[in-house]
Amino acid sequence: MNVKTLVKKLKLSKEALERVSQTIRRAEENTSGEIVLALAAESSDYSFWELFAAMIASLAAAICAFPFAGKIRAFDEARNWSASEWTLPAIYVFAAFFLVLLFFVLINALVPLDRLVIPKFFKDKMVSDRAERAFCECSVYDTRERTGILIFVSCLEKQVRVLADKGIAQKIGPDLWQLIANGLAEEIGKNNAEAAFCEAVEKCGDLLAQYFPADKNDNPDELDNGVVILER
């Protein structure tokens, strides 16, 4: 899945992205914390698992072709084929293998199939790893009081991570962030991404405001409030 497909799938127009950005800005007015929302089409290209699934499907097709070897031989003998007993059956079996392999390689780019063939434990790890990289790429760590928070959404895997910097983690446990992440993932699944993003940002802002209230005389906006769309 590419960035263009991601934006289209989530129905995020320029106006929608701006509304989410404004929600982030308003949420940060009441807290010294900084909120970053980052979106990724997918957290890995998963090429190994796509090829692995294609190989398994091709092998299954070849095995299914073996019981028809006798019929294939009889069909060709009736037409005076002079090849050895197993030549033609073997050709048909290997043809089935490579045709199915080619077919699966071509359709593995389809998102629903990717979700089906990639093991959940691997997707979970890739999303967590990508979220941690995004934390650095978006400079969430680079705030004065270490009070940055990242809301990371990976579309293909339909997963969300909320990562808090050291200053926040000392006062707010991960369970609360996990609840927000779960709620966001559920709402995105209902095809209401814009409202889901705004609601998640507001919840993070309210929680941060309780523990890290804004200093009205000194509350700089340290990180960009725009929605970050990450390239692969």
SULBELCOR-V205820 format. One record per backbone hydrogen bond with DSSP energy under -0.5 kcal/mol. CO is the residue of the C=O (numbers start at 1). NH is the residue of the N-H. E is the energy in kcal/mol with one decimal. If there is no record, write none. Layout:
co=CO nh=NH e=E
co=CO nh=NH e=E
This chain:
co=2 nh=6 e=-2.2
co=3 nh=7 e=-2.6
co=4 nh=8 e=-2.0
co=5 nh=9 e=-2.9
co=6 nh=10 e=-2.2
co=7 nh=12 e=-2.4
co=8 nh=11 e=-0.9
co=11 nh=13 e=-0.9
co=13 nh=17 e=-2.5
co=14 nh=18 e=-2.0
co=15 nh=19 e=-2.1
co=16 nh=20 e=-2.1
co=17 nh=21 e=-2.2
co=18 nh=22 e=-2.3
co=19 nh=23 e=-1.8
co=20 nh=24 e=-2.0
co=21 nh=25 e=-2.2
co=22 nh=26 e=-2.5
co=23 nh=27 e=-2.4
co=24 nh=28 e=-1.8
co=25 nh=29 e=-0.6
co=26 nh=29 e=-0.9
co=27 nh=30 e=-0.8
co=28 nh=31 e=-1.1
co=30 nh=214 e=-1.1
co=34 nh=149 e=-2.5
co=36 nh=38 e=-0.6
co=36 nh=151 e=-3.3
co=37 nh=228 e=-2.8
co=38 nh=153 e=-2.5
co=39 nh=230 e=-3.2
co=40 nh=155 e=-2.7
co=41 nh=156 e=-2.3
co=46 nh=50 e=-1.9
co=47 nh=51 e=-2.4
co=48 nh=52 e=-2.6
co=49 nh=53 e=-2.4
co=50 nh=54 e=-1.9
co=51 nh=55 e=-2.4
co=52 nh=56 e=-2.2
co=53 nh=57 e=-2.3
co=54 nh=58 e=-2.2
co=55 nh=59 e=-2.5
co=56 nh=60 e=-2.3
co=57 nh=61 e=-2.0
co=58 nh=62 e=-2.3
co=59 nh=63 e=-2.4
co=60 nh=64 e=-2.2
co=61 nh=65 e=-1.0
co=62 nh=66 e=-0.9
co=63 nh=66 e=-0.7
co=63 nh=67 e=-0.6
co=65 nh=68 e=-1.4
co=66 nh=69 e=-2.3
co=68 nh=72 e=-2.5
co=69 nh=73 e=-2.5
co=70 nh=74 e=-2.6
co=71 nh=75 e=-2.5
co=72 nh=76 e=-2.0
co=73 nh=77 e=-2.5
co=74 nh=78 e=-1.8
co=76 nh=79 e=-0.9
co=76 nh=81 e=-2.3
co=77 nh=80 e=-2.0
co=84 nh=87 e=-0.9
co=84 nh=88 e=-0.6
co=86 nh=90 e=-2.1
co=87 nh=91 e=-2.1
co=88 nh=92 e=-2.5
co=89 nh=93 e=-2.4
co=90 nh=94 e=-2.6
co=91 nh=95 e=-2.3
co=92 nh=96 e=-2.4
co=93 nh=97 e=-2.1
co=94 nh=98 e=-2.5
co=95 nh=99 e=-2.5
co=96 nh=100 e=-2.2
co=97 nh=101 e=-2.2
co=98 nh=102 e=-2.5
co=99 nh=103 e=-2.3
co=100 nh=104 e=-2.5
co=101 nh=105 e=-2.2
co=102 nh=106 e=-2.0
co=103 nh=107 e=-2.0
co=104 nh=108 e=-1.3
co=106 nh=109 e=-0.6
co=107 nh=110 e=-2.1
co=110 nh=114 e=-2.1
co=111 nh=115 e=-2.4
co=112 nh=116 e=-1.2
co=113 nh=117 e=-2.4
co=114 nh=118 e=-1.9
co=117 nh=119 e=-0.5
co=119 nh=123 e=-2.1
co=120 nh=124 e=-2.9
co=121 nh=125 e=-1.8
co=122 nh=126 e=-2.5
co=123 nh=127 e=-2.6
co=124 nh=128 e=-2.2
co=125 nh=129 e=-2.7
co=126 nh=130 e=-2.5
co=127 nh=131 e=-2.4
co=128 nh=132 e=-2.0
co=129 nh=133 e=-1.9
co=130 nh=134 e=-2.5
co=131 nh=135 e=-1.9
co=132 nh=136 e=-1.1
co=133 nh=137 e=-2.9
co=134 nh=138 e=-2.7
co=135 nh=140 e=-1.9
co=135 nh=141 e=-0.7
co=136 nh=139 e=-1.6
co=139 nh=142 e=-1.3
co=141 nh=143 e=-1.3
co=143 nh=146 e=-1.0
co=146 nh=167 e=-1.3
co=146 nh=168 e=-0.9
co=147 nh=34 e=-2.3
co=148 nh=165 e=-2.5
co=149 nh=36 e=-2.5
co=150 nh=152 e=-0.7
co=150 nh=163 e=-2.4
co=151 nh=38 e=-2.8
co=152 nh=161 e=-2.7
co=153 nh=40 e=-2.7
co=153 nh=155 e=-0.6
co=154 nh=158 e=-0.7
co=154 nh=159 e=-1.8
co=155 nh=158 e=-0.9
co=159 nh=154 e=-2.7
co=161 nh=152 e=-3.5
co=161 nh=163 e=-0.5
co=163 nh=150 e=-3.1
co=165 nh=168 e=-0.6
co=165 nh=169 e=-2.6
co=166 nh=170 e=-1.4
co=168 nh=171 e=-1.9
co=168 nh=172 e=-2.8
co=171 nh=173 e=-0.5
co=173 nh=176 e=-0.7
co=173 nh=177 e=-0.7
co=174 nh=178 e=-2.3
co=175 nh=179 e=-1.9
co=176 nh=180 e=-1.5
co=177 nh=181 e=-2.4
co=178 nh=182 e=-2.8
co=179 nh=183 e=-2.2
co=180 nh=184 e=-2.3
co=181 nh=185 e=-2.5
co=182 nh=186 e=-2.1
co=183 nh=187 e=-2.1
co=184 nh=188 e=-2.5
co=185 nh=189 e=-1.7
co=187 nh=190 e=-1.1
co=187 nh=192 e=-1.1
co=188 nh=191 e=-2.1
co=192 nh=196 e=-2.2
co=193 nh=197 e=-2.9
co=194 nh=198 e=-2.3
co=195 nh=199 e=-2.4
co=196 nh=200 e=-2.3
co=197 nh=201 e=-2.5
co=198 nh=202 e=-2.3
co=199 nh=203 e=-2.3
co=200 nh=204 e=-2.3
co=201 nh=205 e=-2.7
co=202 nh=206 e=-2.6
co=203 nh=207 e=-2.2
co=204 nh=208 e=-2.6
co=205 nh=209 e=-2.3
co=206 nh=210 e=-1.2
co=207 nh=211 e=-1.1
co=208 nh=212 e=-3.6
co=212 nh=32 e=-2.3
co=212 nh=33 e=-0.6
co=214 nh=216 e=-0.8
co=215 nh=218 e=-1.4
co=220 nh=222 e=-1.1
co=227 nh=229 e=-0.6
co=228 nh=39 e=-3.2
co=228 nh=230 e=-0.7
co=230 nh=41 e=-0.6
